[in-house]
Amino acid sequence: MSTTTRRIDHAALFAVLSSLADNKQAVGRRYAYWCNGAPALEAAVAAAAMTQDELGHARTLYPLLDNFVQAEADLSQVEPETRTLHYSLAYLDRDFAGWADFVATNFLFDTALTTFFEAAQQSSYEPLRQRARKIVQEERIHEMHGEGWVRRLARAGGAVRATMTASLERLWNETLCWFGPNDDPIMQQLYREGSIDIEVPVAFNASNKQWELTGALPWDRWDAVGRRLG
């Protein structure tokens, strides 16, 4: 970064960008294993393409961190090669136990992050706005892949369906919690400032086509800094 460039002092935006970059990086690394381990050739090809997309998205987001005053505390944290902080979901700390975990991540969390980027396509922060539009375009295939495989595994019934359901249930709460509680100061600040145009979603009610809270979420385990469950 040029020494003549003035860094932005915006802790909320820095925190969310850090989480987005770390989660994209973590998702990409988990997807990468399944380039060779997917249950079908077309799934392996899709896994390879999505791995490349996710890691590419992370590589476009990490450099933005260097634009913030908050990065000055430790400039090594703006490079994925030297970064030691990991603000990604706890679910992504471990290798996927099976293909169902891949599908659950693709269907739930990958799509949740895309929801955020859709809300950032008109962001008042231009670097995020530019990246959001490209990311949303590339994520369309991911969404189709996730929906297709959830239907496929659900229709299989028996143990296959049960495994798929268990993977979705394990990831469900943490995916919803990533957006923060309704009074989350970080997301609320970004919303007020026009950095994102979104109201915190939790679950979609198809009858009235609105996002609603359908059950208690484990906020007692919520780590607001890392935006993950402890």
CYANA upper distance limits for C-alpha pairs under 8 A (distance plus 0.5 A):
  1 MET  CA      5 THR  CA      7.64
  1 MET  CA     66 ASP  CA      7.61
  1 MET  CA     67 ASN  CA      8.37
  6 ARG  CA     67 ASN  CA      8.26
  7 ARG  CA     66 ASP  CA      8.23
  7 ARG  CA     67 ASN  CA      5.48
  7 ARG  CA     68 PHE  CA      5.22
  7 ARG  CA     69 VAL  CA      5.69
  8 ILE  CA     67 ASN  CA      6.60
  8 ILE  CA     68 PHE  CA      5.00
  8 ILE  CA     69 VAL  CA      6.07
  9 ASP  CA     68 PHE  CA      6.25
  9 ASP  CA     69 VAL  CA      5.49
  9 ASP  CA     70 GLN  CA      7.26
 10 HIS  CA     14 PHE  CA      6.70
 10 HIS  CA     68 PHE  CA      7.31
 10 HIS  CA     69 VAL  CA      7.92
 10 HIS  CA     70 GLN  CA      7.98
 11 ALA  CA     15 ALA  CA      6.55
 11 ALA  CA     70 GLN  CA      6.94
 12 ALA  CA     16 VAL  CA      6.89
 12 ALA  CA    186 ILE  CA      5.47
 12 ALA  CA    187 MET  CA      8.10
 12 ALA  CA    189 GLN  CA      7.68
 12 ALA  CA    190 LEU  CA      7.68
 13 LEU  CA     17 LEU  CA      6.57
 13 LEU  CA    186 ILE  CA      8.07
 13 LEU  CA    190 LEU  CA      7.42
 14 PHE  CA     18 SER  CA      6.56
 14 PHE  CA     65 LEU  CA      6.91
 14 PHE  CA     68 PHE  CA      7.25
 14 PHE  CA     70 GLN  CA      7.53
 15 ALA  CA     19 SER  CA      6.80
 15 ALA  CA    225 VAL  CA      7.93
 16 VAL  CA     20 LEU  CA      6.59
 16 VAL  CA    186 ILE  CA      8.27
 17 LEU  CA     21 ALA  CA      6.57
 17 LEU  CA     61 LEU  CA      7.42
 17 LEU  CA     62 TYR  CA      8.33
 17 LEU  CA     64 LEU  CA      8.24
 17 LEU  CA     65 LEU  CA      7.63
 18 SER  CA     22 ASP  CA      6.62
 18 SER  CA     62 TYR  CA      7.75
 18 SER  CA     65 LEU  CA      7.52
 18 SER  CA     87 TYR  CA      7.40
 19 SER  CA     23 ASN  CA      6.47
 19 SER  CA     86 HIS  CA      8.40
 19 SER  CA     87 TYR  CA      5.48
 19 SER  CA     88 SER  CA      6.60
 19 SER  CA    226 GLY  CA      7.45
 19 SER  CA    227 ARG  CA      7.48
 20 LEU  CA     24 LYS  CA      6.57
 20 LEU  CA     58 ALA  CA      8.16
 20 LEU  CA     61 LEU  CA      8.13
 20 LEU  CA     88 SER  CA      8.38
 20 LEU  CA    113 LEU  CA      8.12
 21 ALA  CA     25 GLN  CA      6.63
 21 ALA  CA     57 HIS  CA      7.96
 21 ALA  CA     58 ALA  CA      5.19
 21 ALA  CA     59 ARG  CA      8.15
 21 ALA  CA     61 LEU  CA      5.97
 21 ALA  CA     62 TYR  CA      6.38
 22 ASP  CA     26 ALA  CA      6.57
 22 ASP  CA     58 ALA  CA      7.54
 22 ASP  CA     86 HIS  CA      6.51
 22 ASP  CA     87 TYR  CA      6.14
 22 ASP  CA     88 SER  CA      5.84
 23 ASN  CA     27 VAL  CA      6.46
 23 ASN  CA     87 TYR  CA      7.42
 23 ASN  CA     88 SER  CA      5.01
 23 ASN  CA     89 LEU  CA      7.33
 24 LYS  CA     28 GLY  CA      6.58
 24 LYS  CA     54 GLU  CA      5.83
 24 LYS  CA     55 LEU  CA      6.89
 24 LYS  CA     57 HIS  CA      7.05
 24 LYS  CA     58 ALA  CA      5.74
 25 GLN  CA     29 ARG  CA      6.78
 25 GLN  CA     54 GLU  CA      7.00
 25 GLN  CA     55 LEU  CA      5.86
 25 GLN  CA     57 HIS  CA      8.44
 25 GLN  CA     58 ALA  CA      5.84
 26 ALA  CA     30 ARG  CA      6.76
 26 ALA  CA     88 SER  CA      7.22
 26 ALA  CA     92 LEU  CA      6.83
 26 ALA  CA     93 ASP  CA      8.46
 27 VAL  CA     31 TYR  CA      6.56
 27 VAL  CA     51 THR  CA      8.28
 27 VAL  CA     54 GLU  CA      7.22
 27 VAL  CA     92 LEU  CA      7.46
 27 VAL  CA    105 THR  CA      8.35
 27 VAL  CA    110 ASP  CA      8.39
 28 GLY  CA     32 ALA  CA      6.58
 28 GLY  CA     50 MET  CA      7.84
 28 GLY  CA     51 THR  CA      5.13
 28 GLY  CA     52 GLN  CA      7.62
 28 GLY  CA     53 ASP  CA      8.16
 28 GLY  CA     54 GLU  CA      5.33
 28 GLY  CA     55 LEU  CA      5.69
 29 ARG  CA     33 TYR  CA      7.67
 29 ARG  CA     51 THR  CA      7.53
 29 ARG  CA     55 LEU  CA      8.06
 30 ARG  CA     34 TRP  CA      8.17
 30 ARG  CA     92 LEU  CA      7.80
 30 ARG  CA     95 ASP  CA      6.96
 30 ARG  CA     96 PHE  CA      7.45
 30 ARG  CA    102 PHE  CA      8.30
 31 TYR  CA     35 CYS  CA      7.65
 31 TYR  CA     47 ALA  CA      6.56
 31 TYR  CA     48 ALA  CA      8.07
 31 TYR  CA     50 MET  CA      7.79
 31 TYR  CA     51 THR  CA      5.95
 31 TYR  CA    102 PHE  CA      7.33
 32 ALA  CA     47 ALA  CA      7.38
 32 ALA  CA     48 ALA  CA      7.00
 32 ALA  CA     51 THR  CA      5.96
 33 TYR  CA     37 GLY  CA      7.04
 34 TRP  CA     38 ALA  CA      5.53
 34 TRP  CA     44 ALA  CA      6.88
 34 TRP  CA     47 ALA  CA      6.67
 34 TRP  CA     48 ALA  CA      8.21
 34 TRP  CA     99 TRP  CA      8.41
 35 CYS  CA     44 ALA  CA      5.16
 35 CYS  CA     45 VAL  CA      7.16
 35 CYS  CA     46 ALA  CA      8.40
 35 CYS  CA     47 ALA  CA      5.71
 35 CYS  CA     48 ALA  CA      5.50
 36 ASN  CA     44 ALA  CA      6.60
 37 GLY  CA     44 ALA  CA      7.52
 38 ALA  CA     43 ALA  CA      6.25
 38 ALA  CA     44 ALA  CA      5.48
 38 ALA  CA     47 ALA  CA      8.16
 38 ALA  CA     99 TRP  CA      7.25
 39 PRO  CA     43 ALA  CA      7.28
 39 PRO  CA     44 ALA  CA      7.97
 39 PRO  CA     99 TRP  CA      8.02
 40 ALA  CA     44 ALA  CA      6.83
 41 LEU  CA     45 VAL  CA      6.82
 42 GLU  CA     46 ALA  CA      6.68
 43 ALA  CA     47 ALA  CA      6.52
 44 ALA  CA     48 ALA  CA      6.73
 45 VAL  CA     49 ALA  CA      6.86
 46 ALA  CA     50 MET  CA      6.58
 46 ALA  CA    145 HIS  CA      8.34
 47 ALA  CA     51 THR  CA      6.44
 48 ALA  CA     52 GLN  CA      6.83
 49 ALA  CA     53 ASP  CA      6.82
 50 MET  CA     54 GLU  CA      6.58
 50 MET  CA    142 HIS  CA      7.31
 51 THR  CA     55 LEU  CA      6.67
 52 GLN  CA     56 GLY  CA      6.40
 53 ASP  CA     57 HIS  CA      6.61
 53 ASP  CA    138 GLU  CA      7.70
 54 GLU  CA     58 ALA  CA      6.83
 55 LEU  CA     59 ARG  CA      6.73
 56 GLY  CA     60 THR  CA      6.92
 57 HIS  CA     61 LEU  CA      6.86
 57 HIS  CA    135 ILE  CA      7.38
 58 ALA  CA     62 TYR  CA      6.65
 59 ARG  CA     63 PRO  CA      7.73
 60 THR  CA     64 LEU  CA      8.10
 60 THR  CA    131 ARG  CA      7.91
 61 LEU  CA     65 LEU  CA      7.91
 61 LEU  CA    131 ARG  CA      8.45
 62 TYR  CA     66 ASP  CA      8.26
 62 TYR  CA     78 VAL  CA      6.31
 62 TYR  CA     79 GLU  CA      6.93
 62 TYR  CA     80 PRO  CA      7.57
 63 PRO  CA     67 ASN  CA      8.15
 63 PRO  CA     78 VAL  CA      6.96
 63 PRO  CA     79 GLU  CA      7.80
 64 LEU  CA     68 PHE  CA      8.22
 64 LEU  CA    127 PRO  CA      8.07
 65 LEU  CA     71 ALA  CA      6.82
 65 LEU  CA     78 VAL  CA      6.14
 66 ASP  CA     71 ALA  CA      6.34
 66 ASP  CA     75 LEU  CA      7.90
 66 ASP  CA     78 VAL  CA      6.48
 67 ASN  CA     71 ALA  CA      8.11
 68 PHE  CA     72 GLU  CA      8.11
 71 ALA  CA     75 LEU  CA      6.06
 71 ALA  CA     77 GLN  CA      7.74
 71 ALA  CA     78 VAL  CA      7.44
 75 LEU  CA     79 GLU  CA      8.42
 76 SER  CA     82 THR  CA      6.05
 76 SER  CA     83 ARG  CA      6.41
 77 GLN  CA     82 THR  CA      6.84
 77 GLN  CA     83 ARG  CA      4.73
 77 GLN  CA     84 THR  CA      7.16
 77 GLN  CA     85 LEU  CA      7.49
 78 VAL  CA     82 THR  CA      8.34
 78 VAL  CA     83 ARG  CA      7.01
 79 GLU  CA     83 ARG  CA      6.17
 86 HIS  CA    226 GLY  CA      7.95
 87 TYR  CA    225 VAL  CA      8.32
 87 TYR  CA    226 GLY  CA      4.95
 87 TYR  CA    227 ARG  CA      7.02
 87 TYR  CA    228 ARG  CA      7.69
 88 SER  CA     92 LEU  CA      7.35
 88 SER  CA     93 ASP  CA      8.38
 88 SER  CA    226 GLY  CA      7.47
 88 SER  CA    227 ARG  CA      7.84
 88 SER  CA    228 ARG  CA      7.18
 89 LEU  CA     93 ASP  CA      7.59
 89 LEU  CA    174 GLU  CA      7.62
 89 LEU  CA    227 ARG  CA      7.95
 89 LEU  CA    228 ARG  CA      5.60
 89 LEU  CA    229 LEU  CA      7.67
 90 ALA  CA     94 ARG  CA      8.41
 90 ALA  CA    228 ARG  CA      6.76
 90 ALA  CA    229 LEU  CA      6.92
 90 ALA  CA    230 GLY  CA      7.68
 91 TYR  CA    171 LEU  CA      7.22
 91 TYR  CA    174 GLU  CA      8.35
 92 LEU  CA     96 PHE  CA      8.41
 96 PHE  CA    101 ASP  CA      5.99
 96 PHE  CA    102 PHE  CA      7.05
 97 ALA  CA    101 ASP  CA      6.94
 98 GLY  CA    102 PHE  CA      7.50
 99 TRP  CA    103 VAL  CA      6.83
100 ALA  CA    104 ALA  CA      6.55
100 ALA  CA    163 THR  CA      7.12
100 ALA  CA    164 MET  CA      5.62
100 ALA  CA    167 SER  CA      6.64
101 ASP  CA    105 THR  CA      6.63
101 ASP  CA    164 MET  CA      8.03
101 ASP  CA    167 SER  CA      5.89
101 ASP  CA    168 LEU  CA      8.14
102 PHE  CA    106 ASN  CA      6.63
103 VAL  CA    107 PHE  CA      6.38
103 VAL  CA    146 GLY  CA      6.31
103 VAL  CA    149 TRP  CA      7.06
103 VAL  CA    150 VAL  CA      7.26
104 ALA  CA    108 LEU  CA      6.24
104 ALA  CA    109 PHE  CA      8.08
104 ALA  CA    146 GLY  CA      8.04
104 ALA  CA    150 VAL  CA      8.20
104 ALA  CA    164 MET  CA      7.84
104 ALA  CA    167 SER  CA      6.46
104 ALA  CA    168 LEU  CA      5.71
104 ALA  CA    171 LEU  CA      7.70
105 THR  CA    109 PHE  CA      5.60
105 THR  CA    110 ASP  CA      6.52
105 THR  CA    171 LEU  CA      7.89
106 ASN  CA    110 ASP  CA      5.44
106 ASN  CA    111 THR  CA      7.27
106 ASN  CA    142 HIS  CA      7.29
106 ASN  CA    143 GLU  CA      7.79
106 ASN  CA    145 HIS  CA      8.23
106 ASN  CA    146 GLY  CA      5.71
107 PHE  CA    111 THR  CA      6.45
107 PHE  CA    143 GLU  CA      7.08
107 PHE  CA    145 HIS  CA      8.44
107 PHE  CA    146 GLY  CA      4.85
107 PHE  CA    147 GLU  CA      6.63
107 PHE  CA    150 VAL  CA      7.92
108 LEU  CA    112 ALA  CA      6.59
108 LEU  CA    168 LEU  CA      8.06
108 LEU  CA    171 LEU  CA      8.07
108 LEU  CA    172 TRP  CA      7.74
108 LEU  CA    175 THR  CA      7.42
109 PHE  CA    113 LEU  CA      6.75
109 PHE  CA    171 LEU  CA      8.29
109 PHE  CA    175 THR  CA      6.08
110 ASP  CA    114 THR  CA      6.90
110 ASP  CA    142 HIS  CA      8.22
110 ASP  CA    143 GLU  CA      8.42
111 THR  CA    115 THR  CA      6.77
111 THR  CA    139 GLU  CA      8.49
111 THR  CA    142 HIS  CA      8.38
111 THR  CA    143 GLU  CA      6.85
112 ALA  CA    116 PHE  CA      7.16
112 ALA  CA    175 THR  CA      7.55
113 LEU  CA    117 PHE  CA      6.96
114 THR  CA    118 GLU  CA      6.53
114 THR  CA    135 ILE  CA      8.15
114 THR  CA    136 VAL  CA      6.68
114 THR  CA    139 GLU  CA      7.37
115 THR  CA    119 ALA  CA      6.88
116 PHE  CA    120 ALA  CA      6.87
116 PHE  CA    196 ILE  CA      8.15
116 PHE  CA    198 ILE  CA      8.08
117 PHE  CA    121 GLN  CA      6.89
117 PHE  CA    132 ALA  CA      5.43
117 PHE  CA    133 ARG  CA      7.92
117 PHE  CA    135 ILE  CA      7.70
117 PHE  CA    136 VAL  CA      6.93
118 GLU  CA    132 ALA  CA      7.23
118 GLU  CA    133 ARG  CA      7.87
118 GLU  CA    136 VAL  CA      6.77
119 ALA  CA    123 SER  CA      8.17
119 ALA  CA    196 ILE  CA      5.71
119 ALA  CA    197 ASP  CA      5.35
119 ALA  CA    198 ILE  CA      6.06
120 ALA  CA    128 LEU  CA      7.38
120 ALA  CA    129 ARG  CA      6.23
120 ALA  CA    132 ALA  CA      6.51
120 ALA  CA    195 SER  CA      6.92
120 ALA  CA    196 ILE  CA      5.11
120 ALA  CA    197 ASP  CA      6.95
121 GLN  CA    128 LEU  CA      8.25
121 GLN  CA    129 ARG  CA      5.32
121 GLN  CA    130 GLN  CA      7.76
121 GLN  CA    132 ALA  CA      5.86
121 GLN  CA    133 ARG  CA      5.94
121 GLN  CA    196 ILE  CA      8.31
122 GLN  CA    129 ARG  CA      6.30
122 GLN  CA    194 GLY  CA      8.49
122 GLN  CA    195 SER  CA      8.21
122 GLN  CA    196 ILE  CA      7.77
122 GLN  CA    197 ASP  CA      8.09
123 SER  CA    128 LEU  CA      7.21
123 SER  CA    129 ARG  CA      5.52
123 SER  CA    194 GLY  CA      6.35
123 SER  CA    195 SER  CA      4.86
123 SER  CA    196 ILE  CA      5.90
123 SER  CA    197 ASP  CA      7.98
124 SER  CA    129 ARG  CA      7.83
124 SER  CA    193 GLU  CA      7.94
124 SER  CA    194 GLY  CA      5.92
124 SER  CA    195 SER  CA      5.43
124 SER  CA    196 ILE  CA      8.28
125 TYR  CA    129 ARG  CA      6.78
125 TYR  CA    195 SER  CA      6.35
126 GLU  CA    130 GLN  CA      6.63
127 PRO  CA    131 ARG  CA      6.88
128 LEU  CA    132 ALA  CA      6.34
129 ARG  CA    133 ARG  CA      6.97
130 GLN  CA    134 LYS  CA      7.45
131 ARG  CA    135 ILE  CA      6.61
132 ALA  CA    136 VAL  CA      6.55
133 ARG  CA    137 GLN  CA      6.96
134 LYS  CA    138 GLU  CA      6.91
135 ILE  CA    139 GLU  CA      6.58
136 VAL  CA    140 ARG  CA      7.17
138 GLU  CA    142 HIS  CA      8.17
139 GLU  CA    143 GLU  CA      6.86
140 ARG  CA    144 MET  CA      6.98
141 ILE  CA    145 HIS  CA      6.64
142 HIS  CA    146 GLY  CA      6.66
143 GLU  CA    147 GLU  CA      6.70
144 MET  CA    148 GLY  CA      6.53
145 HIS  CA    149 TRP  CA      6.74
146 GLY  CA    150 VAL  CA      6.69
147 GLU  CA    151 ARG  CA      6.81
148 GLY  CA    152 ARG  CA      6.65
149 TRP  CA    153 LEU  CA      6.53
150 VAL  CA    154 ALA  CA      6.47
150 VAL  CA    164 MET  CA      7.94
151 ARG  CA    155 ARG  CA      6.52
152 ARG  CA    156 ALA  CA      6.95
153 LEU  CA    157 GLY  CA      7.66
153 LEU  CA    160 VAL  CA      6.61
153 LEU  CA    161 ARG  CA      6.09
153 LEU  CA    164 MET  CA      7.14
154 ALA  CA    160 VAL  CA      7.77
154 ALA  CA    161 ARG  CA      5.16
154 ALA  CA    164 MET  CA      7.57
155 ARG  CA    161 ARG  CA      7.64
156 ALA  CA    160 VAL  CA      6.68
156 ALA  CA    161 ARG  CA      6.64
157 GLY  CA    161 ARG  CA      5.15
157 GLY  CA    162 ALA  CA      7.88
158 GLY  CA    162 ALA  CA      6.79
159 ALA  CA    163 THR  CA      6.51
160 VAL  CA    164 MET  CA      6.79
161 ARG  CA    165 THR  CA      6.64
162 ALA  CA    166 ALA  CA      6.65
163 THR  CA    167 SER  CA      6.79
164 MET  CA    168 LEU  CA      6.84
165 THR  CA    169 GLU  CA      6.63
166 ALA  CA    170 ARG  CA      6.69
167 SER  CA    171 LEU  CA      6.96
168 LEU  CA    172 TRP  CA      6.31
169 GLU  CA    173 ASN  CA      8.00
171 LEU  CA    175 THR  CA      6.59
172 TRP  CA    176 LEU  CA      6.91
173 ASN  CA    177 CYS  CA      6.53
173 ASN  CA    217 LEU  CA      6.84
173 ASN  CA    218 PRO  CA      7.85
174 GLU  CA    178 TRP  CA      6.64
174 GLU  CA    228 ARG  CA      7.18
174 GLU  CA    229 LEU  CA      6.76
175 THR  CA    179 PHE  CA      8.22
176 LEU  CA    180 GLY  CA      8.13
176 LEU  CA    201 PRO  CA      7.89
176 LEU  CA    202 VAL  CA      5.92
176 LEU  CA    203 ALA  CA      8.37
177 CYS  CA    181 PRO  CA      7.43
177 CYS  CA    202 VAL  CA      8.48
177 CYS  CA    217 LEU  CA      7.70
177 CYS  CA    219 TRP  CA      8.14
177 CYS  CA    222 TRP  CA      8.02
177 CYS  CA    227 ARG  CA      8.27
177 CYS  CA    228 ARG  CA      7.80
177 CYS  CA    229 LEU  CA      8.23
178 TRP  CA    227 ARG  CA      6.08
178 TRP  CA    228 ARG  CA      6.74
179 PHE  CA    187 MET  CA      7.86
179 PHE  CA    200 VAL  CA      6.53
179 PHE  CA    201 PRO  CA      7.74
179 PHE  CA    227 ARG  CA      8.48
180 GLY  CA    184 ASP  CA      5.89
180 GLY  CA    187 MET  CA      7.78
180 GLY  CA    200 VAL  CA      7.83
180 GLY  CA    224 ALA  CA      8.17
180 GLY  CA    227 ARG  CA      7.93
181 PRO  CA    200 VAL  CA      8.13
181 PRO  CA    219 TRP  CA      8.30
182 ASN  CA    200 VAL  CA      6.90
183 ASP  CA    188 GLN  CA      7.38
184 ASP  CA    188 GLN  CA      6.53
185 PRO  CA    189 GLN  CA      6.42
186 ILE  CA    190 LEU  CA      6.94
187 MET  CA    191 TYR  CA      6.61
187 MET  CA    200 VAL  CA      8.36
188 GLN  CA    192 ARG  CA      6.67
189 GLN  CA    193 GLU  CA      6.67
190 LEU  CA    194 GLY  CA      6.62
190 LEU  CA    195 SER  CA      5.38
190 LEU  CA    196 ILE  CA      6.31
191 TYR  CA    195 SER  CA      6.51
191 TYR  CA    196 ILE  CA      5.65
191 TYR  CA    197 ASP  CA      6.32
191 TYR  CA    198 ILE  CA      7.11
191 TYR  CA    199 GLU  CA      8.21
201 PRO  CA    211 TRP  CA      5.96
201 PRO  CA    212 GLU  CA      7.50
202 VAL  CA    211 TRP  CA      6.47
202 VAL  CA    212 GLU  CA      6.36
202 VAL  CA    213 LEU  CA      6.08
202 VAL  CA    214 THR  CA      8.33
203 ALA  CA    211 TRP  CA      5.60
203 ALA  CA    212 GLU  CA      5.78
203 ALA  CA    213 LEU  CA      6.56
203 ALA  CA    214 THR  CA      7.20
204 PHE  CA    209 LYS  CA      7.19
204 PHE  CA    210 GLN  CA      6.17
204 PHE  CA    211 TRP  CA      4.81
204 PHE  CA    212 GLU  CA      6.63
205 ASN  CA    209 LYS  CA      5.92
205 ASN  CA    210 GLN  CA      5.85
205 ASN  CA    211 TRP  CA      6.46
205 ASN  CA    212 GLU  CA      7.05
206 ALA  CA    210 GLN  CA      7.59
218 PRO  CA    222 TRP  CA      7.44
221 ARG  CA    229 LEU  CA      5.73
221 ARG  CA    230 GLY  CA      5.62
222 TRP  CA    227 ARG  CA      7.62
222 TRP  CA    228 ARG  CA      6.51
222 TRP  CA    229 LEU  CA      5.12
222 TRP  CA    230 GLY  CA      6.70
223 ASP  CA    227 ARG  CA      5.99
223 ASP  CA    228 ARG  CA      5.87
223 ASP  CA    229 LEU  CA      6.24
223 ASP  CA    230 GLY  CA      6.78
224 ALA  CA    228 ARG  CA      7.59
